[in-house]
Amino acid sequence: DIAAPDNAAWLALKAEIGYLLSKRATERDRQIFGLYYLQGMTAKEIAALPGMGLTVKGVESALTRLTRLIRENFGDGKRE
């Protein structure tokens, strides 16, 4: 829900989110985040991947946690 005014701002924001996730999220959660938000896969498609080991609800829970983490760190303009 954060609007970026140009490509450079978007790339900088994406890098900051990546850094936050590298510090605060598990490898599996970072993978889920990338597949959902960057690759456009659905929670159902992600859950069906071999080795993911999650149900659709499990993927949705991970996405909720990650979205909350990002909003808590970027929602009011502060950065970790």
VMD Tcl script that builds the backbone (N, CA, C; Angstrom):
set m [mol new atoms 240]
animate dup $m
set s [atomselect $m all]
$s set {name element resname resid chain x y z} {
  {N N ASP 1 A 0.802 -1.195 0.000}
  {CA C ASP 1 A 0.000 0.000 0.000}
  {C C ASP 1 A 0.852 1.270 0.000}
  {N N ILE 2 A 2.148 1.129 -0.166}
  {CA C ILE 2 A 3.031 2.292 -0.169}
  {C C ILE 2 A 3.294 2.668 -1.619}
  {N N ALA 3 A 2.946 3.882 -2.003}
  {CA C ALA 3 A 3.152 4.337 -3.375}
  {C C ALA 3 A 4.564 4.897 -3.528}
  {N N ALA 4 A 5.248 4.482 -4.567}
  {CA C ALA 4 A 6.580 4.997 -4.865}
  {C C ALA 4 A 6.482 5.938 -6.060}
  {N N PRO 5 A 7.051 7.147 -5.967}
  {CA C PRO 5 A 6.890 8.129 -7.034}
  {C C PRO 5 A 7.645 7.797 -8.311}
  {N N ASP 6 A 8.721 7.024 -8.243}
  {CA C ASP 6 A 9.467 6.698 -9.448}
  {C C ASP 6 A 10.192 5.375 -9.268}
  {N N ASN 7 A 10.829 4.914 -10.328}
  {CA C ASN 7 A 11.493 3.626 -10.306}
  {C C ASN 7 A 12.634 3.583 -9.282}
  {N N ALA 8 A 13.406 4.644 -9.152}
  {CA C ALA 8 A 14.506 4.669 -8.189}
  {C C ALA 8 A 13.981 4.546 -6.761}
  {N N ALA 9 A 12.890 5.235 -6.479}
  {CA C ALA 9 A 12.291 5.143 -5.141}
  {C C ALA 9 A 11.762 3.741 -4.892}
  {N N TRP 10 A 11.157 3.136 -5.915}
  {CA C TRP 10 A 10.645 1.771 -5.770}
  {C C TRP 10 A 11.786 0.807 -5.509}
  {N N LEU 11 A 12.874 0.928 -6.241}
  {CA C LEU 11 A 14.014 0.040 -6.043}
  {C C LEU 11 A 14.623 0.208 -4.653}
  {N N ALA 12 A 14.689 1.439 -4.175}
  {CA C ALA 12 A 15.219 1.696 -2.834}
  {C C ALA 12 A 14.307 1.086 -1.769}
  {N N LEU 13 A 13.006 1.247 -1.929}
  {CA C LEU 13 A 12.054 0.675 -0.980}
  {C C LEU 13 A 12.134 -0.844 -0.992}
  {N N LYS 14 A 12.214 -1.420 -2.174}
  {CA C LYS 14 A 12.320 -2.871 -2.309}
  {C C LYS 14 A 13.580 -3.383 -1.613}
  {N N ALA 15 A 14.676 -2.657 -1.748}
  {CA C ALA 15 A 15.922 -3.042 -1.086}
  {C C ALA 15 A 15.786 -2.951 0.434}
  {N N GLU 16 A 15.119 -1.919 0.927}
  {CA C GLU 16 A 14.914 -1.763 2.370}
  {C C GLU 16 A 14.028 -2.875 2.918}
  {N N ILE 17 A 12.995 -3.237 2.184}
  {CA C ILE 17 A 12.131 -4.336 2.610}
  {C C ILE 17 A 12.932 -5.637 2.606}
  {N N GLY 18 A 13.731 -5.845 1.591}
  {CA C GLY 18 A 14.579 -7.035 1.532}
  {C C GLY 18 A 15.531 -7.119 2.704}
  {N N TYR 19 A 16.113 -5.988 3.074}
  {CA C TYR 19 A 17.023 -5.953 4.221}
  {C C TYR 19 A 16.270 -6.282 5.504}
  {N N LEU 20 A 15.097 -5.685 5.692}
  {CA C LEU 20 A 14.287 -5.958 6.878}
  {C C LEU 20 A 13.957 -7.446 6.960}
  {N N LEU 21 A 13.520 -8.024 5.852}
  {CA C LEU 21 A 13.165 -9.434 5.848}
  {C C LEU 21 A 14.380 -10.322 6.094}
  {N N SER 22 A 15.542 -9.913 5.606}
  {CA C SER 22 A 16.749 -10.714 5.835}
  {C C SER 22 A 17.121 -10.758 7.311}
  {N N LYS 23 A 16.759 -9.707 8.046}
  {CA C LYS 23 A 17.064 -9.638 9.476}
  {C C LYS 23 A 15.980 -10.260 10.345}
  {N N ARG 24 A 14.734 -10.236 9.893}
  {CA C ARG 24 A 13.628 -10.570 10.798}
  {C C ARG 24 A 12.746 -11.733 10.343}
  {N N ALA 25 A 12.970 -12.282 9.157}
  {CA C ALA 25 A 12.113 -13.364 8.657}
  {C C ALA 25 A 12.958 -14.597 8.343}
  {N N THR 26 A 12.309 -15.741 8.415}
  {CA C THR 26 A 12.994 -16.983 8.078}
  {C C THR 26 A 13.199 -17.075 6.564}
  {N N GLU 27 A 14.056 -17.973 6.156}
  {CA C GLU 27 A 14.292 -18.188 4.730}
  {C C GLU 27 A 12.999 -18.587 4.026}
  {N N ARG 28 A 12.222 -19.482 4.650}
  {CA C ARG 28 A 10.965 -19.916 4.035}
  {C C ARG 28 A 10.005 -18.743 3.899}
  {N N ASP 29 A 9.911 -17.893 4.931}
  {CA C ASP 29 A 9.020 -16.737 4.846}
  {C C ASP 29 A 9.475 -15.759 3.768}
  {N N ARG 30 A 10.780 -15.560 3.624}
  {CA C ARG 30 A 11.286 -14.681 2.549}
  {C C ARG 30 A 10.943 -15.262 1.179}
  {N N GLN 31 A 11.035 -16.582 1.075}
  {CA C GLN 31 A 10.686 -17.237 -0.189}
  {C C GLN 31 A 9.196 -17.041 -0.491}
  {N N ILE 32 A 8.361 -17.236 0.515}
  {CA C ILE 32 A 6.918 -17.042 0.337}
  {C C ILE 32 A 6.636 -15.606 -0.079}
  {N N PHE 33 A 7.261 -14.650 0.580}
  {CA C PHE 33 A 7.068 -13.240 0.252}
  {C C PHE 33 A 7.402 -12.979 -1.220}
  {N N GLY 34 A 8.543 -13.455 -1.663}
  {CA C GLY 34 A 8.967 -13.248 -3.045}
  {C C GLY 34 A 8.041 -13.896 -4.047}
  {N N LEU 35 A 7.633 -15.126 -3.760}
  {CA C LEU 35 A 6.742 -15.822 -4.683}
  {C C LEU 35 A 5.393 -15.128 -4.795}
  {N N TYR 36 A 4.897 -14.625 -3.683}
  {CA C TYR 36 A 3.574 -13.993 -3.672}
  {C C TYR 36 A 3.619 -12.567 -4.221}
  {N N TYR 37 A 4.467 -11.733 -3.629}
  {CA C TYR 37 A 4.454 -10.310 -3.984}
  {C C TYR 37 A 5.278 -9.966 -5.225}
  {N N LEU 38 A 6.329 -10.713 -5.475}
  {CA C LEU 38 A 7.190 -10.370 -6.607}
  {C C LEU 38 A 6.913 -11.226 -7.839}
  {N N GLN 39 A 6.532 -12.503 -7.618}
  {CA C GLN 39 A 6.277 -13.393 -8.752}
  {C C GLN 39 A 4.797 -13.528 -9.085}
  {N N GLY 40 A 3.929 -13.088 -8.167}
  {CA C GLY 40 A 2.497 -13.103 -8.441}
  {C C GLY 40 A 1.806 -14.437 -8.243}
  {N N MET 41 A 2.432 -15.350 -7.518}
  {CA C MET 41 A 1.791 -16.639 -7.264}
  {C C MET 41 A 0.719 -16.491 -6.182}
  {N N THR 42 A -0.261 -17.363 -6.211}
  {CA C THR 42 A -1.305 -17.363 -5.182}
  {C C THR 42 A -0.842 -18.207 -3.996}
  {N N ALA 43 A -1.536 -18.041 -2.874}
  {CA C ALA 43 A -1.227 -18.847 -1.685}
  {C C ALA 43 A -1.418 -20.331 -1.996}
  {N N LYS 44 A -2.419 -20.655 -2.776}
  {CA C LYS 44 A -2.676 -22.048 -3.151}
  {C C LYS 44 A -1.520 -22.612 -3.982}
  {N N GLU 45 A -1.029 -21.832 -4.921}
  {CA C GLU 45 A 0.095 -22.277 -5.758}
  {C C GLU 45 A 1.360 -22.460 -4.924}
  {N N ILE 46 A 1.589 -21.553 -3.997}
  {CA C ILE 46 A 2.781 -21.642 -3.134}
  {C C ILE 46 A 2.692 -22.874 -2.245}
  {N N ALA 47 A 1.531 -23.120 -1.657}
  {CA C ALA 47 A 1.354 -24.277 -0.776}
  {C C ALA 47 A 1.563 -25.590 -1.533}
  {N N ALA 48 A 1.273 -25.607 -2.822}
  {CA C ALA 48 A 1.392 -26.814 -3.629}
  {C C ALA 48 A 2.831 -27.114 -4.051}
  {N N LEU 49 A 3.753 -26.170 -3.826}
  {CA C LEU 49 A 5.136 -26.392 -4.235}
  {C C LEU 49 A 5.764 -27.523 -3.419}
  {N N PRO 50 A 6.532 -28.382 -4.074}
  {CA C PRO 50 A 7.200 -29.463 -3.346}
  {C C PRO 50 A 8.157 -28.892 -2.296}
  {N N GLY 51 A 8.109 -29.464 -1.117}
  {CA C GLY 51 A 9.015 -29.039 -0.066}
  {C C GLY 51 A 8.572 -27.835 0.731}
  {N N MET 52 A 7.475 -27.208 0.352}
  {CA C MET 52 A 7.018 -26.021 1.088}
  {C C MET 52 A 6.510 -26.434 2.465}
  {N N GLY 53 A 5.794 -27.534 2.534}
  {CA C GLY 53 A 5.350 -28.063 3.812}
  {C C GLY 53 A 4.311 -27.230 4.529}
  {N N LEU 54 A 3.532 -26.465 3.791}
  {CA C LEU 54 A 2.482 -25.642 4.386}
  {C C LEU 54 A 1.167 -25.852 3.656}
  {N N THR 55 A 0.083 -25.648 4.394}
  {CA C THR 55 A -1.237 -25.613 3.774}
  {C C THR 55 A -1.453 -24.202 3.217}
  {N N VAL 56 A -2.546 -24.023 2.533}
  {CA C VAL 56 A -2.889 -22.695 2.034}
  {C C VAL 56 A -3.013 -21.737 3.217}
  {N N LYS 57 A -3.661 -22.179 4.291}
  {CA C LYS 57 A -3.806 -21.337 5.488}
  {C C LYS 57 A -2.443 -21.001 6.082}
  {N N GLY 58 A -1.512 -21.937 6.050}
  {CA C GLY 58 A -0.163 -21.682 6.555}
  {C C GLY 58 A 0.551 -20.607 5.752}
  {N N VAL 59 A 0.406 -20.659 4.434}
  {CA C VAL 59 A 0.992 -19.633 3.566}
  {C C VAL 59 A 0.333 -18.287 3.847}
  {N N GLU 60 A -0.983 -18.280 3.973}
  {CA C GLU 60 A -1.698 -17.035 4.260}
  {C C GLU 60 A -1.276 -16.450 5.602}
  {N N SER 61 A -1.046 -17.297 6.594}
  {CA C SER 61 A -0.579 -16.822 7.906}
  {C C SER 61 A 0.800 -16.189 7.792}
  {N N ALA 62 A 1.689 -16.824 7.031}
  {CA C ALA 62 A 3.028 -16.267 6.825}
  {C C ALA 62 A 2.931 -14.908 6.141}
  {N N LEU 63 A 2.084 -14.789 5.142}
  {CA C LEU 63 A 1.917 -13.517 4.437}
  {C C LEU 63 A 1.355 -12.440 5.362}
  {N N THR 64 A 0.442 -12.814 6.225}
  {CA C THR 64 A -0.111 -11.861 7.192}
  {C C THR 64 A 0.981 -11.377 8.139}
  {N N ARG 65 A 1.791 -12.289 8.659}
  {CA C ARG 65 A 2.901 -11.918 9.551}
  {C C ARG 65 A 3.886 -10.982 8.856}
  {N N LEU 66 A 4.238 -11.316 7.618}
  {CA C LEU 66 A 5.205 -10.507 6.880}
  {C C LEU 66 A 4.655 -9.124 6.554}
  {N N THR 67 A 3.398 -9.071 6.166}
  {CA C THR 67 A 2.769 -7.787 5.865}
  {C C THR 67 A 2.722 -6.914 7.113}
  {N N ARG 68 A 2.386 -7.522 8.247}
  {CA C ARG 68 A 2.347 -6.776 9.514}
  {C C ARG 68 A 3.749 -6.262 9.871}
  {N N LEU 69 A 4.758 -7.102 9.708}
  {CA C LEU 69 A 6.136 -6.703 9.991}
  {C C LEU 69 A 6.538 -5.496 9.143}
  {N N ILE 70 A 6.217 -5.541 7.871}
  {CA C ILE 70 A 6.576 -4.442 6.966}
  {C C ILE 70 A 5.801 -3.176 7.331}
  {N N ARG 71 A 4.524 -3.320 7.584}
  {CA C ARG 71 A 3.729 -2.137 7.955}
  {C C ARG 71 A 4.212 -1.521 9.260}
  {N N GLU 72 A 4.587 -2.356 10.226}
  {CA C GLU 72 A 5.076 -1.833 11.498}
  {C C GLU 72 A 6.378 -1.054 11.322}
  {N N ASN 73 A 7.185 -1.443 10.346}
  {CA C ASN 73 A 8.472 -0.812 10.153}
  {C C ASN 73 A 8.474 0.304 9.119}
  {N N PHE 74 A 7.471 0.335 8.250}
  {CA C PHE 74 A 7.443 1.340 7.192}
  {C C PHE 74 A 6.175 2.175 7.195}
  {N N GLY 75 A 5.181 1.767 7.939}
  {CA C GLY 75 A 3.887 2.434 7.909}
  {C C GLY 75 A 3.902 3.882 8.348}
  {N N ASP 76 A 4.749 4.214 9.311}
  {CA C ASP 76 A 4.770 5.595 9.798}
  {C C ASP 76 A 6.023 6.343 9.355}
  {N N GLY 77 A 6.679 5.795 8.321}
  {CA C GLY 77 A 7.853 6.471 7.777}
  {C C GLY 77 A 9.152 6.112 8.458}
  {N N LYS 78 A 9.104 5.367 9.565}
  {CA C LYS 78 A 10.356 5.014 10.247}
  {C C LYS 78 A 10.999 3.815 9.535}
  {N N ARG 79 A 12.258 3.675 9.723}
  {CA C ARG 79 A 13.008 2.550 9.172}
  {C C ARG 79 A 13.782 1.908 10.305}
  {N N GLU 80 A 13.876 0.564 10.253}
  {CA C GLU 80 A 14.623 -0.146 11.299}
  {C C GLU 80 A 16.091 0.147 11.196}
}
mol reanalyze $m
mol bondsrecalc $m
mol representation Tube
mol addrep $m
